[in-house]
Amino acid sequence: MCVLNLRAISTLALLVSSLLNSCALASPPPFVSSVPTEITSPASGDSFAPRIVADGDGLILSWIEAIAPSSASDVPATHAPASAPPSAPAAVPAKTHRLCLARFSAGAWSAVSVIASGNDLFANWADTPTVVRSTDGSLLVTWLRQGAAGGYVYDAVVSRSDDDGASWKLLGPLHDDAKAAEHGFVSADSANGATAFCWLDGRAMATSDAHADDHDHGGGGDMTLRAARVAPNSARVSPPSEILDERTCECCPTDLAIGKNGPIIVYRDRREDGTRDISLVRWLGEGWSQPQSIGNDRWMLNGCPVNGPSISAAQNTVVVAWWTGEPDEGAVRAVRSTDGGATFSPVIDIDTNGSIGRVETLLLPSGDAIILWYDLVGKDGIIAMKRLAPDGTLGALHTLAKVSVERSSGFPRAALVGSDVWFTCTARGNGSIRSVKVFCVSV
């Protein structure tokens, strides 16, 4: 349990500068400053792309590490099936990657589990692995396996562990096509005897030889949103996948939460005129709803902002938060539903002073929501947080930590355990070295 509480901020202001150094860029920004406790991270070396999820009375952290391969035998991904075409280059690359996981419980981290490693493990600041506990007790982790063509051609695959990470078995791709295309931005959660997955699927897009680092797409088709499930004790993904939206933004992260009636998915949609607003689909018991627009920002953009929404749900209460570039300075917004996502409140502006976005939200047992995002104070980046009450009342703006404004800082990810918010970010060290940081603050 964290020993510090947001409701006692006034007595802690003098401690701020000494406790925020790990993600620090400059002097503390002039906001109300919360003092999170930094937890020693199990990640080592050049680490990035973290995810943190609640797991019973503990948490699970996943991340990617960049490592130097010791030999050519280290290059292929450890979970690549024997039938897969070889994707290792002739020469050993300067760096390869491994996907790691550890569980925090009773005040300590477990041993680090390596899920996959190799130069065909696609490592990206925005399109990150996911981890979920299945209803059968197993761990399911999704990660991206790059195709032989390189660039932004990769499969979204699932690995399963029945022994809490001691060993892993590849279940295969989430998607049911073999096309050389982009499949990623996966979200997952478990309920009602199965684990639901959603992802952005580029099978309808014409492929090109390479894509820029900002996920710019030169294809002529549309990115789509698809879903599939993994049943308990299953050795594979249950085909076929279902198409939920035939045209979406190409590279904004998705999110998925479990409501009273099942999975609810949020994502950034794309209309024919270039409008890129937030949409939602939900499970109705026998099938998926039609996409419904949330917020109606009417943000028109010729390109993907790589800035998706976040959702948190408990029974019929649902909170969705997101960033929009409309108005021009950008805004963090949220809506609330009390009927499982069928209808939503008017839009609530969380922050309209200009920010980076990359929003995360958590629903508390009280019905309040905690919303985190990357904000700007001058040229400095911070992780900001506000509390949103059921009646729409906003709490103070809290500064949790400092982060780089570069894309390499990734997304803030958070999980709730009891009254504690645990969050993780990627900090920049000397040169190009990144490090995964973990913090905890009581709310």
Rosetta blueprint (number, residue, H / E / L):
1 M L
2 C L
3 V L
4 L L
5 N E
6 L H
7 R H
8 A H
9 I H
10 S H
11 T H
12 L L
13 A H
14 L H
15 L H
16 V H
17 S H
18 S H
19 L H
20 L L
21 N H
22 S H
23 C H
24 A L
25 L L
26 A L
27 S L
28 P L
29 P L
30 P L
31 F L
32 V E
33 S E
34 S L
35 V L
36 P L
37 T E
38 E E
39 I E
40 T L
41 S L
42 P L
43 A L
44 S L
45 G L
46 D E
47 S E
48 F E
49 A E
50 P E
51 R E
52 I E
53 V E
54 A E
55 D E
56 G L
57 D L
58 G E
59 L E
60 I E
61 L E
62 S E
63 W E
64 I E
65 E E
66 A E
67 I E
68 A L
69 P L
70 S L
71 S L
72 A H
73 S H
74 D H
75 V L
76 P L
77 A L
78 T L
79 H L
80 A L
81 P L
82 A L
83 S L
84 A L
85 P L
86 P L
87 S L
88 A L
89 P L
90 A L
91 A L
92 V L
93 P L
94 A L
95 K L
96 T E
97 H E
98 R E
99 L E
100 C E
101 L E
102 A E
103 R E
104 F E
105 S E
106 A L
107 G L
108 A E
109 W E
110 S L
111 A L
112 V L
113 S E
114 V E
115 I E
116 A E
117 S E
118 G E
119 N L
120 D L
121 L E
122 F L
123 A L
124 N L
125 W L
126 A L
127 D L
128 T L
129 P L
130 T E
131 V E
132 V E
133 R E
134 S L
135 T L
136 D L
137 G L
138 S L
139 L E
140 L E
141 V E
142 T E
143 W E
144 L E
145 R E
146 Q E
147 G L
148 A L
149 A L
150 G L
151 G L
152 Y L
153 V L
154 Y E
155 D E
156 A E
157 V E
158 V E
159 S E
160 R E
161 S E
162 D L
163 D L
164 D L
165 G L
166 A L
167 S L
168 W L
169 K E
170 L E
171 L E
172 G E
173 P E
174 L L
175 H L
176 D L
177 D L
178 A L
179 K L
180 A L
181 A L
182 E E
183 H E
184 G E
185 F E
186 V E
187 S E
188 A E
189 D E
190 S E
191 A E
192 N L
193 G L
194 A E
195 T E
196 A E
197 F E
198 C E
199 W E
200 L E
201 D E
202 G L
203 R L
204 A L
205 M L
206 A L
207 T L
208 S L
209 D L
210 A L
211 H L
212 A L
213 D L
214 D L
215 H L
216 D L
217 H L
218 G L
219 G L
220 G L
221 G L
222 D L
223 M E
224 T E
225 L E
226 R E
227 A E
228 A E
229 R E
230 V E
231 A L
232 P L
233 N L
234 S L
235 A L
236 R L
237 V L
238 S E
239 P E
240 P E
241 S E
242 E E
243 I E
244 L E
245 D E
246 E E
247 R E
248 T E
249 C L
250 E L
251 C L
252 C L
253 P L
254 T L
255 D E
256 L E
257 A E
258 I E
259 G E
260 K L
261 N L
262 G E
263 P E
264 I E
265 I E
266 V E
267 Y E
268 R E
269 D E
270 R L
271 R L
272 E L
273 D L
274 G L
275 T E
276 R L
277 D L
278 I E
279 S E
280 L E
281 V E
282 R E
283 W E
284 L L
285 G L
286 E L
287 G L
288 W E
289 S L
290 Q L
291 P L
292 Q E
293 S E
294 I E
295 G L
296 N L
297 D L
298 R L
299 W L
300 M E
301 L L
302 N L
303 G L
304 C L
305 P L
306 V L
307 N L
308 G L
309 P L
310 S E
311 I E
312 S E
313 A E
314 A E
315 Q L
316 N L
317 T E
318 V E
319 V E
320 V E
321 A E
322 W E
323 W E
324 T E
325 G L
326 E L
327 P L
328 D L
329 E L
330 G L
331 A E
332 V E
333 R E
334 A E
335 V E
336 R E
337 S E
338 T L
339 D L
340 G L
341 G L
342 A L
343 T L
344 F L
345 S L
346 P L
347 V L
348 I E
349 D E
350 I E
351 D E
352 T L
353 N L
354 G L
355 S E
356 I E
357 G E
358 R E
359 V E
360 E E
361 T E
362 L E
363 L E
364 L L
365 P L
366 S L
367 G L
368 D L
369 A E
370 I E
371 I E
372 L E
373 W E
374 Y E
375 D E
376 L E
377 V E
378 G L
379 K L
380 D E
381 G E
382 I E
383 I E
384 A E
385 M E
386 K E
387 R E
388 L E
389 A L
390 P L
391 D L
392 G L
393 T L
394 L E
395 G L
396 A L
397 L L
398 H E
399 T E
400 L E
401 A E
402 K E
403 V E
404 S L
405 V L
406 E L
407 R H
408 S H
409 S H
410 G L
411 F L
412 P L
413 R E
414 A E
415 A E
416 L E
417 V E
418 G L
419 S L
420 D E
421 V E
422 W E
423 F E
424 T E
425 C E
426 T E
427 A E
428 R E
429 G L
430 N L
431 G L
432 S L
433 I L
434 R E
435 S E
436 V E
437 K E
438 V E
439 F E
440 C E
441 V E
442 S E
443 V L
